[in-house]
Amino acid sequence: MLRSVYNWLDKRLYLTKLFRSTAGHHVPASSGSWFYVFGSATLLCFILQIITGTLLALVYVPSTNEAWNSLQYLNHVQYLGWYLRALHNWGSNFMVALMTIHMVQVFLFGAYKYPRELTWVSGVFLLVATLAMAFTGQVMRFDEDAYWGLGIGASITGRVPLIGDRLVHLLLGGPIIAGETLSRFFALHVFVIPAIIIGIVGMHLRLVLTKGINEYPVPGKPVRRDTYDGEYEKVIEKQGVPFVPDAIGKDLIFAALVLVLILACSAIFGPAGPSGPPDPTRVDTVPRPDFYFLSVFAALALLPDWMETVVLFVTPVMMVGLLFILPFISGTGEKSARKRPVAVLSVITIFLVLGTLTYMGDTSPWSPKMNAWSSQPVPVDLLQHRTPLETRGALVLQNKQCRNCHSLEGHGGQRGPALDGVASRLTRDQLIRQVIQGGGNMPAYGKNLSPPEVNSLVAFMLTLHSPSRPQARDSAQPQVPASKKVSGKSQ
Amino acid sequence: MKAAAFPLIALLGLSAGCGKPKGQAERPQAVINFHQLFSENCAACHGTSGKTGAGPKLNDPLYLALASREDMRNVIENGRPGTPMPAFGFARGGTLTEKQIGAIVDGMEKEWAKPVNLQGATLPVYGIAKAPPGNARRGQAQYMRNCMMCHGFGSFKGIAGPITDPNYLALVSNQYLRTTAIVGRIDWGMPDWRHRIPGHVMNDQDISDVVAWLASQRPKGYMMAENQSTDNSFANQSSPDSEREPKR
């Protein structure tokens, strides 16, 4: 009975044929490797995102007034609503991470080379689309991070020559972040970009089917345009195995592992935010972009002014452009990473740069800590055995907000040099001059401090040196013991 | 068995709900938790738990018995002009609402105030406006008797360092001098008004006199606001300035 139903359906839908040409197609046995599981895991994440995203959309209200509240509702009122948000958040983290690993693997295994150039190019499109999903998803959270992230995105867009204003208008649905902005990003995040991704994934998978999976690279067997196709056919003939059920085993095990990890991370670490409400009148916010954009955030913060426009518009175009043309400039030759030192070094360099920038973006030592002056106590050991004047100086240090940029024993801003041991670097006169006139990146405080304030502040700073390193002294007034003088002269 | 560990961890995490968000982000003006308010706004100068800071010790039953809630509200809201104590009140350009200032005062009273055993002594008056007017000349004698051993005089610096330094005096209000003369700085080793000399307790008048003398040592042009509003009593009776002028 069942068989006859299946046969009836098969005659009309060609199911068996479809299975043979897709899931059952033959792949090189060598590609059934643990290195080849990341692509399918990324796809799994994407499917999970569609499911959790659909469920979130049932509750989420894409309006500037309601979005933040509807997320609070999910977090605190809706049963397991927080877990749903966590799943969507961790799904996106894993998707970006696995996609990156997949891309690095494809690059190091030379899988982008002839004849799979378009597989790579479609993959680069997917990279851009996935990052766009991550950015628009961050906006969906519509908290202060989202608000300022949008503001930065818009001001970057506004710098595009000639059509900048119009682009901003298109992006935000007006000249400023307002009612329509969130609707636009909702439409992008939920309809436009996912549709594009589904389309490109289809193409990506079709190319995998038609052009075959890259065989495990062997050092010393370079790709040649004229011979490769024949060689690959032979490999499939000799050691080909059907993808289902033979080669899919490791993919399934890894997919299960990823799924469990996402479930566990969501349960243990929970959802991201939302942080404070998106209110531009709140000045005491410390907005941060999500993990994937911290490196960009750091790079933009550290750039000198004059380089900004160049780096903003030339670098991304160059980097994505380089990715696009990669298979066309190195489409043949060695595939194995063992014979491609430049490729390996490039990957290491790129990840070192991204890693460092991400770390810097996370700590952002260039921003003053705006609340350090009122919340970071002067360490108690720096106040012991001080005269009343020196103690007053410590209060002036706090009150004039020196701590927002200068740290004491590691607490406080890192914009300026730490003040521990400042007395062994600067003499009294130098300290006074620095406070009054500023210099380096420090503003001049001469007009904001009365002479007694300067005197007490400097009196306190003169106590800031370790016992093993004496106070700095004026070289014009040497007060060195005779024994040391002699050794100094002999040098 | 090993593979089963992962779902187990996930289940455990879920049942514990350790990822569940604790509370929503609050607007800064909505915070009325004393400990959070104190650590964000006061701890930097007054010390982590109100003591061993560079500024006055607030975690001090004696101080809390001396100053009224209204006094403390007033200082937090308006600050002490001329000193490092800024105004925290919204109306004065600060960041705290009246409710938050109330929460800080309530918190200090609730956490730190304790009944004080005065050991027979009477607590002097807190505000300089209500204190008996001081006499600078008598104040110098009181200084020599009660303060000089630690704070020195002239070329003798004392173990605690001089408080007659004009830079120091320019940055402290008379109210601060009076309060410190009464409650001392127990956390830094300065005794209160009862325990400076064995068997001798400074009285209200002694304290006013010492403050008057210290104020007379202050360079001109500092702490003018306080002198104008509250120290007129000095000028009317035995102005420290008029006494000092002929000496110069």
Boltz contact constraints between the chains, C-beta under 6 A:
constraints:
  - contact:
      token1: [A, 72]
      token2: [B, 24]
      max_distance: 6.0
  - contact:
      token1: [A, 75]
      token2: [B, 21]
      max_distance: 6.0
  - contact:
      token1: [A, 82]
      token2: [B, 20]
      max_distance: 6.0
  - contact:
      token1: [A, 82]
      token2: [B, 21]
      max_distance: 6.0
  - contact:
      token1: [A, 86]
      token2: [B, 19]
      max_distance: 6.0
  - contact:
      token1: [A, 260]
      token2: [B, 6]
      max_distance: 6.0
  - contact:
      token1: [A, 260]
      token2: [B, 7]
      max_distance: 6.0
  - contact:
      token1: [A, 263]
      token2: [B, 10]
      max_distance: 6.0
  - contact:
      token1: [A, 264]
      token2: [B, 9]
      max_distance: 6.0
  - contact:
      token1: [A, 264]
      token2: [B, 10]
      max_distance: 6.0
  - contact:
      token1: [A, 264]
      token2: [B, 13]
      max_distance: 6.0
  - contact:
      token1: [A, 267]
      token2: [B, 10]
      max_distance: 6.0
  - contact:
      token1: [A, 267]
      token2: [B, 13]
      max_distance: 6.0
  - contact:
      token1: [A, 267]
      token2: [B, 14]
      max_distance: 6.0
  - contact:
      token1: [A, 267]
      token2: [B, 19]
      max_distance: 6.0
  - contact:
      token1: [A, 268]
      token2: [B, 13]
      max_distance: 6.0
  - contact:
      token1: [A, 268]
      token2: [B, 18]
      max_distance: 6.0
  - contact:
      token1: [A, 268]
      token2: [B, 19]
      max_distance: 6.0
  - contact:
      token1: [A, 269]
      token2: [B, 19]
      max_distance: 6.0
  - contact:
      token1: [A, 270]
      token2: [B, 19]
      max_distance: 6.0
  - contact:
      token1: [A, 270]
      token2: [B, 21]
      max_distance: 6.0
  - contact:
      token1: [A, 275]
      token2: [B, 25]
      max_distance: 6.0
  - contact:
      token1: [A, 276]
      token2: [B, 25]
      max_distance: 6.0
  - contact:
      token1: [A, 284]
      token2: [B, 28]
      max_distance: 6.0
  - contact:
      token1: [A, 374]
      token2: [B, 41]
      max_distance: 6.0
  - contact:
      token1: [A, 374]
      token2: [B, 44]
      max_distance: 6.0
  - contact:
      token1: [A, 375]
      token2: [B, 40]
      max_distance: 6.0
  - contact:
      token1: [A, 375]
      token2: [B, 44]
      max_distance: 6.0
  - contact:
      token1: [A, 376]
      token2: [B, 44]
      max_distance: 6.0
  - contact:
      token1: [A, 377]
      token2: [B, 43]
      max_distance: 6.0
  - contact:
      token1: [A, 377]
      token2: [B, 44]
      max_distance: 6.0
  - contact:
      token1: [A, 377]
      token2: [B, 47]
      max_distance: 6.0
  - contact:
      token1: [A, 377]
      token2: [B, 48]
      max_distance: 6.0
  - contact:
      token1: [A, 377]
      token2: [B, 53]
      max_distance: 6.0
  - contact:
      token1: [A, 378]
      token2: [B, 54]
      max_distance: 6.0
  - contact:
      token1: [A, 380]
      token2: [B, 52]
      max_distance: 6.0
  - contact:
      token1: [A, 383]
      token2: [B, 54]
      max_distance: 6.0
  - contact:
      token1: [A, 387]
      token2: [B, 161]
      max_distance: 6.0
  - contact:
      token1: [A, 388]
      token2: [B, 161]
      max_distance: 6.0
  - contact:
      token1: [A, 388]
      token2: [B, 163]
      max_distance: 6.0
  - contact:
      token1: [A, 388]
      token2: [B, 168]
      max_distance: 6.0
  - contact:
      token1: [A, 389]
      token2: [B, 165]
      max_distance: 6.0
  - contact:
      token1: [A, 389]
      token2: [B, 167]
      max_distance: 6.0
  - contact:
      token1: [A, 389]
      token2: [B, 168]
      max_distance: 6.0
  - contact:
      token1: [A, 391]
      token2: [B, 54]
      max_distance: 6.0
  - contact:
      token1: [A, 392]
      token2: [B, 168]
      max_distance: 6.0
  - contact:
      token1: [A, 392]
      token2: [B, 171]
      max_distance: 6.0
  - contact:
      token1: [A, 394]
      token2: [B, 54]
      max_distance: 6.0
  - contact:
      token1: [A, 395]
      token2: [B, 45]
      max_distance: 6.0
  - contact:
      token1: [A, 395]
      token2: [B, 54]
      max_distance: 6.0
  - contact:
      token1: [A, 395]
      token2: [B, 55]
      max_distance: 6.0
  - contact:
      token1: [A, 395]
      token2: [B, 84]
      max_distance: 6.0
  - contact:
      token1: [A, 396]
      token2: [B, 84]
      max_distance: 6.0
  - contact:
      token1: [A, 398]
      token2: [B, 44]
      max_distance: 6.0
  - contact:
      token1: [A, 398]
      token2: [B, 45]
      max_distance: 6.0
  - contact:
      token1: [A, 399]
      token2: [B, 84]
      max_distance: 6.0
  - contact:
      token1: [A, 452]
      token2: [B, 167]
      max_distance: 6.0
  - contact:
      token1: [A, 452]
      token2: [B, 170]
      max_distance: 6.0
  - contact:
      token1: [A, 452]
      token2: [B, 171]
      max_distance: 6.0
  - contact:
      token1: [A, 455]
      token2: [B, 167]
      max_distance: 6.0
  - contact:
      token1: [A, 456]
      token2: [B, 167]
      max_distance: 6.0
  - contact:
      token1: [A, 456]
      token2: [B, 171]
      max_distance: 6.0
